[in-house]
Amino acid sequence: MRQTSVAIALLCMLLASTSPLALATQGRSNGVDLAVDDVSFTYTTSADEGKYRMFSSNHPIPGFNRPASLFVIDAMVNVPIDVEVTVQNLGSVASSLTDVRLLLLHDEYQRFEIANLTEPLNSISASSSGIVTFQFTPTYAGNHSMRIEIMSATPDDNPNNDVGNRRMTVGAFYWNCDTLQLWSTTGEWRLNSDTSISMGSACHVGNGDTSTYSPNTISRLTTPPLNLADGLSSGTRTMGLSFFYTGSVISPDRFSVEAKTATGTWEELTGLAATVDQDFLTDGANWNTFSISSGGHASPLVPIAPDRHLHANSALRWTLTTDSSVEDIGFWMDEVVMVYDQAARVEAYAVSVQGRGTTGAVPGAWGSVDLRIVNDGNISTNIVPGLEGLPEGWDTYTTFDDGSSVPSTGFNLLPGTSRDISVRLKPDENASVGLVPMTFNGSTDHDDVHATGPMSFTVLADRVPVLVEPSDRPSCPAQQSCPFMVELRNEGGASDVFDLDVDTSTLPAGWNVDFAWSQPNSVLVRPGESTEINLLLTVPQNAQPDTVQTASLSATAQNDSTRVSTLELDVSASMVSDIGFTVINAFSPVRGGEHSVLVVELENLAERPDILALDAEFATDADGWSIESISRTQAVMTAGSTV
């Protein structure tokens, strides 16, 4: 290789993933005052360091004059990393053994803990610092946030500086241009060792630094197919790729970077024609990278469109298109890094359903099954309640414990939290009594993860009180009290005690309907049985005959106060009959087998018409005697009339 030294001419000195630690103003305190001071990253093996360090935040890099602020990533996905946290004791008293926690949070979720680690920090003397090291393997590529928390068991004079926040960017792919196996090339793309950065070779389009690329050619370098279907379709920060490049391409020749869409077309991400370095022999190679504003900040990343470029058959391509006007040595490309936000996988979710109790209901009434939804996973998720096995004709909705309804969009659960809900159920009016199994199946933010658990609801046997109106309207003469009865049936499937009540608020003064002295106010009635309720009607002295009044009788089930039967009970004042009897022709003596006739005259002595039902019977036992007939069985009589 002809490279003797490396110098970098930088186009970009901003990076996507760096931000200052969030710390309070430092100052001495009277006691212990621990503060997060710095965070640095180191690969755990020399092989990983040699492979990824050129675009990583670890610094300095021997033999590579790159500013500390120029980097794209802090770590690579599925590659172990050491995170060193420096903690200062700004106080005047040595600290005791203290725990420090590291949280790595995915930026694109409300709360997704990619890592949650705690390590002990030894005692730190006053005005000194200590280091605690965390080692873990990032399992998600993308733009993340890191939170460092000092969890001192003793009071800290300034708790405002006990937390440090910074960004952590994890790369998805990193190519060192040390092999083109599985890559496809056309035209004048090849590996070349005229200059390189880390692995002794670079990807070169052209014919070396002592020649030029050919005129009127199209040369393409294409990555192997990349399954990027696990990428998010949008993000709050830039997703893309970057690389270092050197050499020279003269306009109108053009070097372009492209990405493949799901439909198979290629879209240009950026293009350039420039001279970075045309002489590697004299002083080594100068290398450039990018500075592109995207998402409100500038970084070396060339942005991709995640909704179009992240799919199961993704690919990247570099193309040099030349004409016949002028040629140059071409470009060398090295240290290709790609960053995109990976979506949460199934294993990040762990949602369970716990039963808390159930309240059954009779058909047509509301009951509930009380549940607790628990998020034992590492990620927040939205829960949308759902039911499987709900019988046809049943109604249901879901509430929180305060009675408010769960929105149709569901509710959010942070990792390590739970939420109590009630599934409200109303069985159909014709639902059968017994236990009805169902399944709670709440959806989450992941299509393959559900909050699922069995649940059962009891349809209770009903009690149905029915008060039956007497076949004859209860009546009583003025200034008297007369007993009567009302039938109470239980047409439900459960025994119950029914509370009885008489409402006389609509009766005029002097009128009254009340329970007989022997009638209790509560009665037990079993399913399919009935009982008689004994009542007493009292009519005042001045009540006119045939006057009708209305009282109300109700029977209420003690076990379900919604089960009530109410009977509007019509009662009336009856007439006092006054009938005179006069014998017109008495019975004559008869022999056995003969008959005799009795003729009686009836007179209505009352002042109102009356209707008489007529019958005849012997006053004493008359064995062998019989009444053969009576001339009439009914008489309608006006006042003073006779029959």
Buried (B, 14 or more C-beta within 10 A) or exposed (E): EEBEEBEBEBBBBBBBBBEEBBBBEEEEBEBBBBBBBBBBBBBEEEEBBEBBBBBBBBBEBEEBEBEEEBBBBBBBBEBBBBBEBBBBBBBBBEBEEBBBBBBBBBBBBBBBBBBBEEBEBEEBEBEEBBBBEBEBEBBBBBBBBBBBBBEBEEEBBBEEBBBBBBBBBBBBBBBBBBEBEEBEBEBBBBBBBBBBBBBEBBBBBBBBBEEBBBEEBEBBBBBEEBEBEBBBEEBEBBBBBBBBBBBBBBEEBBBBBBBBBBEEEBEEBBEBBBEBBEEBEEEBBBBBBBBBEBBEBBBBBBBBBBEBBBBEEBBBBBBBBBEEEEBBBBBBBBBBBBBBBBBBBEEBBBBBBEBEEBBBBBBBBBBBBBBBBBBEBBBBBBBBBBBEEBBEEBEBEBBEEEEEEBEEEBBBBBBBEBBBBBBBBBBBEEBEBEEBEBBBBBBBBBEEBBBBBEBEBBBBBBBBBBBBBBEEEBBBBBBBEBEBBBBBBBBBBBBBBBBBEBBBEEBEEEBBBBBEEEBEEEBEBEBEEBBEBBBBBBBBEEBEBEBEBBBBBBBBBEBBEEBBBBBEBBBBBBBEBEEEEEEEEEEEEEEEEEEEEEEBEBBBEBEBEBEBEEEEEEEEEEEEEEEEEEEEEEBEBEEEEEB
